[in-house]
Structures are given as C-alpha cells and as structure tokens.
Amino acid sequence: MTSAGTAAEAPADTGAGPVRGLTALLTTAMAFSMMQLFLLGALGPRLVDRLGVTETVLGLTTTVGFGAAAVLSPVGGRLVDRVGPRRALVALLALSAVALGLIGSAPGPGLLLVAVALGGLPQALANPATNKAILASVPAPRRGAVTGTKQSGVQLGAFVAGLPLAVAAGVIGWRGAVWVAAAAALGAALWAWRALPVDVSPPAIRAGGPAPSRRGGPVPWLAAFSLFLGAGIASVNTYLALFGAQRLGMGPTVAGALVAVLGLAGIGGRVGWSRAATPDRAPWLPALLAAGAVGAAVLLTAAVHVEPLVWAAAVAVGVFAVSGNAVSMVLVMQRSAPGRAGQDSALVAAGFFAGFAVGPPLFGLLAERGRYGEGWTLVAAEFAVAGAVALAWAVRDRGTRAGSSR
C-alpha cells in the first residue's frame, strides 16, 4: 500500500488547537462548495411557484452544476497540486459567493442556470484543496477523523439550506436568504486567506512531476462507485423537499426541513464512518454503505403510501448514502501515490459529480408525472449498482494484497 503522505505533505505532529481551527475552516469550505445546489433543492417549491421554474428545469440546474464540476475536476485537481490549498480554498469560497449572488439576482431560469454552472468551479476545487490541506497540516493518525468532519461540511450546507435559510426565506424572501449565504461565503474567503499558511510548491513535483497511481489502486473503481452513488444522492437532494410538498402535502418550510434532517444525519454518518475507515476496514465500507442506501430508497418508496416513513428515509440516506463519499476520500488519501492526492481526489470527485449531473433529470421526468414511487425505485437501483462495484473492488483488492504478502 502506498502512503499518501510525502515529504512535502507529511507534517510534524500538530497541536489540537490548530487542527481544530483547520477542521472548522475546511468544513465551512465544503459546505459552501455545494451550498447553491442545496439551496435550490430546499427552495424548490418556492422557485416552482414564483420564478416559473418547472420540475424538469429544477433537475437541470443540478445537471448543469455538477456537469461543469465533473468536466472541471481533473483540471482542478492538477491546479490544486500546482498552486496549493490556500489559494485554491480562497478561490473556491470567492466563487461560491459570486454564484450565490447571481442566483439571488436571477430574473428567470436562464441566469439561474448560468449561476449554477459557475458554481461548478468551487465544487471541482473542494475535495482536492481540502484533502491537500489535510495532508499538509494534519498528522496521519488524525486524518481519518478530520476528513470525515470536513466531508460532513457538505451535509452541514444541506442543513443550513434546509432549515435556517429556508425559514429566513419565509421572512425576507428567497432572494434575501440566498444573498445572506453569499455574504457569508465572502467572509469565509477572508477567513481562509488569513488563517492558512502560505502555499509552498512541493520540490518532488517541481523536479520530476507526480508519481503515477499505484497499479490496481482504488481510484477507477471509486470513480465508478461514486458515479452511481452520486446519481441517487442528487435525486434525493433535489426532489425530497418537492416530494414532501407535492405528494405528502407538507408546507414549504416543513418540506425544507426534510433536507435539514438529511443533512444532520449525514454529518453524523460521515464523521462516524470515516473514523471507522481504518486501512483494513475501509475497502469494505463503500459496499456496506451502499447496501444501507438501498434500504433508505426502499423507505422512500414506501413513504408514498406511509407518509411518516419519509423522515426515517431522510435519516437513512444521510447515515448511509452520503457517507459513502467521505469514506471514498479517506481511501484516496490512504492509497494515493506521493504527489497525486489532489489529482486522485479530483478523479473520484469527477465520477461523483457526473452522477449528480445524470440522476436528477432522469428523476425529474418521473416527478413531472407524479410518479415518485417509480423515481425512488430508480434511486434504489442506482445505489445497488454502486454497491456491486464497490464489493467487486474490495474482493479484488483483498486478493491483490494477499498475493503481494506471500
């Protein structure tokens, strides 16, 4: 197994205080990297009613945002490896602020889609930049916990979009709520600029370029796993609140709270499962989490007839489905070759983003016809394929490691 820490990336032991501060900053960056899409999901009922956005266009916003992120991720990973995490994180947060500001100003679906496309840039930078920051500043024994916590920032963003900002939208309007988020992103950019150390170019990268990934490593498999996992998660993120409002008769605020519940469960799941992802256990966890995600999608299907199950389903999606991406990133850092952490993170993230781009439009075709039960069945199938890919790699990896130890 190749360790992700290199001479340039392996820090000396760091005190608890600086690590906590770095963890808080990285968690915030992850939250803002996808905030615009969580807001569109949580505010979906209001956008459909007041901005003339159809259910299909709502799904298309996710396709545009994550399609841009998928295309830009490989370039973003190389860029982060070259310029360093400080510059990348400041750019990420500043671009998030601009994208949110444009969403708040959008007069109709056209500019909304442009703003969401711009929001693909911070998504492309998020995982490579935050993973590189961890490798540069966090001792190896603490990286799993820090990674899980910072990955939970995505779900923190879902919680903030689904509850505080959804409630604020009822008071100051949906545009006002989005502008508040934009101002907060600008403040976070200033925080990153002042708090992070100056970027240093790793000598190994300047001398000979990054080493290739270990043959037989997990990156292609994790990218495929993430593709199907992302397709299912994106459908839930985009349409859960709309499902609650249109099919279950919930008000906009209560429907938005479903996204908040999913976000809170995802925070706990990502932290807990990442802590459990030791080098021996980690290869098996993606398949396990995908199996739990299938169960969550089955609960959503049943909620069409038994409405209270939707709350249990939201919790299960958070605990299992959204935790899979955090464990993937732990595996990347455990297995990446020296100097390739940013690029490998970006390749896995590209698969995840591609799934986010594909899933919601397919679901939207069913949602427009009120066929939510069939939509959740589609999500269950996507999670099942993700689990099959993950299990196939885990079995293959065990055989490879057993053969190399002889």
Salt bridges, closest charged atoms under 4 A:
GLU9 OE2 - LYS132 NZ 2.75
ASP81 OD1 - LYS132 NZ 3.08
ASP199 OD2 - ARG87 NH1 3.68
ASP280 OD1 - ARG401 NH2 3.44
ASP344 OD1 - ARG340 NH2 2.99
GLU374 OE1 - ARG371 NH2 2.63
ASP397 OD2 - ARG335 NH2 3.03
ASP397 OD2 - ARG401 NH1 3.36
